[in-house]
Amino acid sequence: MEVKSRHHLRSDGVHELRERLAEALGVDVTGDAFEFVELEDGRDLVLVDGEPTVMYVDEEPFLTVRGANDFPPERRVVTVDAGAVSFVSNGADVMRPGITEADESIASDDLVVIVEETHGKALAIGRALVDGDDLLGNEGKVVASIHHVGDELYQFTP
């Protein structure tokens, strides 16, 4: 992943970013340095103290997997069982039978954080295909994977 440009965010940009993440996820992303990074592949990131903490998906700021592990979200969380961990960690979409718990306030098309049930660690970021109250069940794909542990974004080092 090649960096196209990078610059430090101004204080008003940091404030807006922090507000949007707090509103969407209930997290307070803190740090001393916030740096906006534009990648050659068209993706945008925000490094917080040098770590790729925030990514932009369709111009919406959202935590990366590393960001979700550093700043665990209170909202938009989908929890999967141990049987789903290896699949989700390798980029598979999330199927209903693997979900043990889901935030009912999730709306279809929302970005979500997928965590494992034992330790609550983030495994992936995805887009909900159904509302939160319809995520649990016996069959069907309900979250499309966007970013996961081990992918090139997860391994990105500035």
Beta strands, then each sheet from edge to edge (+ up, - down):
strand 1: 3-8
strand 2: 34-39
strand 3: 44-48
strand 4: 51-57
strand 5: 60-63
strand 6: 77-80
strand 7: 94-95
strand 8: 99-102
strand 9: 111-116
strand 10: 122-128
strand 11: 141-148
sheet 1: 1+ 2- 3+ 4- 5+
sheet 2: 7+ 11- 10+ 9- 6- 8+
end
